[in-house]
Amino acid sequence: MNKIMMEYWDDRLKKYVDVKIKGLPGRRRKEVSVKDPRAWRVVSVENSTEFNPNQFLNKKQVDALCKGKVFQVTISTKKDRY
């Protein structure tokens, strides 16, 4: 069985966008939620070349990995590693 270890990055759920505000000079930064975030980072992979370390995956890809019988998936949070 192939093993894959991933970590969840909650800081990739939002991004900052420069917005022009009417009546004010310059631009302001606004925090916006990402529609399809790639919030799961592959830490390590054993016996497979489908995924690379430091590759980010979205929710559909992670759900497919968890439901399948090819990979043994381990997911941790970013805070657990550091």
N, C-alpha and C positions, 0 to 999 in steps of 0.2 A: 504494500500500500504506500502511495506517495504521501509525504507529509508537507504541509504548508503552514507557516506561522505568519500571522498578520497582526497589525495593530491598528486601532481605530483613532483617527485624528479628528477631534471635534472642531478644531480651529479651521478646517477646510469647508465647513458648512456655510460660512459667510465670507463675503469679499467686499472690498472697498471700491467705490466708483466715484470719480470726480463729477460733480454736478454743478452746473451754472445756476446760481440763484438770482432771480430777477431783482434788479435794484441794488445789488451788492457787487463790489468789484472782485474780480478773481473767481476762483472756483472753491467749492467746499467738498469735503469727502463725506460720503454717505455709505453706511453699512447696509448691504443687500444680501439676502439669503440666496444661495445657489440652488438652481432647480434640480440638477442631477449631479450631486457632489461625488467626487472621487475621494472618499474619506478613509478608505482602507488601504494601508500600505503593506506590501509583501515584505516581510523581514527575511525569511529564509525558505528555500524550497529544496526538498530532497527527492531524487530520482525522477525529475521531470524537467523538460525544457520549455514548457508552455508559458510559464511565468518567470519573471526575473526579479531579483531583489530590488527594492526601491521603486517598484512599479505600483501605481495607484489604481485601485479598482472601484467601480461603483456598486451600488446596492444589488443590482440584478446579477452581476458577476459573482458577488459573494454568496448570494442566495443559491445560485446554481452550483457553486462549489460545495456548499453545506449540504444540499439535498443529494448530490451525487455520491457514488460509492468509490470513486477513484481516489479522492484526496481525504486525508485526515486533517481537518482544519482546526487550528488553534487561534483564537482571537483574543488579544489583550488590548488595554488602552495605552495610549502614549505615556501616561503618567506612571504606569506600572513598570516600565522599562528604565526610567530615569530617576 
